[in-house]
Amino acid sequence: MRSYGAYCYKLFRPIHKQLKQVGLYPLPWFPGDFNISREWGNIDQNEQQRWMWSKITTLEGETIGTIVTIIFHDHTQFRLPYQPQVIALTQTSKEAVVEGLSERSADFKSALEFQIEYAQYLHSLEKQG
């Protein structure tokens, strides 16, 4: 839903400004790259969670860590069942972040990246047609 994108933009804009003031930059912008994010939730789809992340770099381009953002949301209506959560990691490569998050959460480990999940969904539609 575009509503959640607008929500995240408004939520994280002040954080971006504060980080910039101290010479830190998230790459990509918070909450992270939607295409490599992972999502799961309950069968009713009213308590979903999406995990995204951004590397934090200095003005000089040094990568110092990763901020993982967990956005809880509802697929049946615009509703945020819980406040967002944040995890700080020292890992910065995609592989190391995925490994670290997979150790923290079996749900994360078993969830597919959005781009892979979406490709499989489109493929299933082609089979039906």
C-alpha positions as CSV (number, residue, x, y, z in Angstrom):
1,M,0.0,0.0,0.0
2,R,1.2,3.5,-0.8
3,S,-0.1,4.7,2.5
4,Y,2.6,2.8,4.3
5,G,5.2,4.3,2.1
6,A,3.9,7.8,2.9
7,Y,3.9,6.9,6.6
8,C,7.5,5.8,6.5
9,Y,8.6,8.9,4.6
10,K,7.1,11.1,7.2
11,L,8.3,9.0,10.1
12,F,11.9,8.8,9.0
13,R,12.4,12.3,7.5
14,P,13.3,13.9,10.8
15,I,15.8,11.0,11.5
16,H,17.5,11.6,8.2
17,K,17.9,15.3,9.0
18,Q,19.4,14.5,12.4
19,L,21.8,11.9,11.0
20,K,22.9,14.4,8.3
21,Q,23.7,17.0,11.0
22,V,26.2,14.6,12.6
23,G,27.7,13.4,9.3
24,L,25.9,10.1,8.9
25,Y,24.0,8.8,5.9
26,P,21.7,5.8,5.5
27,L,22.1,3.9,2.2
28,P,19.5,3.4,1.0
29,W,17.2,5.9,2.9
30,F,15.3,4.5,5.8
31,P,13.5,2.2,6.1
32,G,15.6,0.4,3.4
33,D,15.4,-1.4,0.1
34,F,11.9,-2.8,-0.4
35,N,13.1,-5.2,-3.1
36,I,15.3,-7.2,-0.7
37,S,13.0,-6.8,2.4
38,R,11.3,-9.8,3.9
39,E,7.7,-10.0,5.2
40,W,5.6,-12.4,7.1
41,G,2.6,-12.4,9.4
42,N,-0.5,-14.2,10.6
43,I,-3.0,-16.0,8.5
44,D,-5.5,-13.2,8.7
45,Q,-2.9,-10.8,7.3
46,N,-3.7,-8.2,9.9
47,E,-0.4,-8.5,11.8
48,Q,2.3,-8.4,9.2
49,Q,5.9,-7.4,9.7
50,R,8.4,-6.2,7.1
51,W,12.1,-6.1,7.8
52,M,14.2,-3.7,5.8
53,W,17.7,-2.3,6.4
54,S,20.1,0.5,5.6
55,K,23.8,0.7,5.9
56,I,25.1,3.7,7.8
57,T,28.0,5.6,6.3
58,T,30.1,8.6,7.3
59,L,30.6,11.7,5.2
60,E,33.9,10.1,4.1
61,G,32.1,7.0,2.9
62,E,33.1,4.6,5.7
63,T,30.4,2.1,6.5
64,I,30.0,1.8,10.2
65,G,27.0,-0.5,10.6
66,T,23.4,-1.3,9.6
67,I,20.1,-0.2,11.0
68,V,17.3,-2.7,10.5
69,T,13.7,-1.4,10.6
70,I,10.7,-3.6,11.4
71,I,7.4,-2.1,10.2
72,F,4.3,-3.8,11.6
73,H,1.2,-3.4,9.4
74,D,-2.1,-4.7,8.4
75,H,-3.1,-5.9,4.9
76,T,-6.9,-5.6,5.5
77,Q,-6.9,-1.9,6.4
78,F,-4.5,1.0,7.1
79,R,-3.5,0.1,10.6
80,L,-0.2,-0.2,12.5
81,P,-0.7,-2.8,15.2
82,Y,2.6,-2.0,16.9
83,Q,5.2,0.7,16.8
84,P,8.2,0.1,14.5
85,Q,11.2,-1.6,16.0
86,V,14.9,-1.0,15.2
87,I,17.9,-3.4,15.4
88,A,21.4,-2.1,15.1
89,L,24.0,-4.5,13.6
90,T,27.7,-4.2,13.0
91,Q,27.4,-6.3,9.8
92,T,27.2,-4.3,6.6
93,S,27.2,-6.7,3.6
94,K,23.8,-8.0,2.5
95,E,25.0,-11.6,3.1
96,A,26.2,-10.9,6.6
97,V,23.0,-8.9,7.5
98,V,20.8,-11.7,6.2
99,E,22.8,-14.3,8.2
100,G,22.6,-12.2,11.3
101,L,18.9,-11.6,11.0
102,S,18.3,-15.3,10.2
103,E,20.0,-16.2,13.5
104,R,17.6,-13.8,15.3
105,S,14.4,-14.9,13.7
106,A,13.3,-18.2,12.1
107,D,10.5,-16.3,10.4
108,F,13.0,-14.0,8.7
109,K,15.1,-16.9,7.7
110,S,12.2,-18.7,6.0
111,A,10.7,-15.6,4.4
112,L,11.7,-14.7,0.8
113,E,13.1,-11.4,-0.4
114,F,10.2,-9.3,-1.9
115,Q,11.6,-9.5,-5.4
116,I,11.8,-13.3,-5.3
117,E,8.4,-13.6,-3.7
118,Y,6.8,-11.3,-6.2
119,A,8.4,-13.1,-9.2
120,Q,7.0,-16.4,-7.9
121,Y,3.6,-14.8,-7.5
122,L,3.6,-13.5,-11.1
123,H,4.8,-16.9,-12.3
124,S,1.9,-18.6,-10.5
125,L,-0.6,-16.2,-12.2
126,E,0.9,-17.1,-15.6
127,K,0.3,-20.8,-14.9
128,Q,-3.3,-20.1,-14.0
129,G,-4.0,-18.1,-17.1
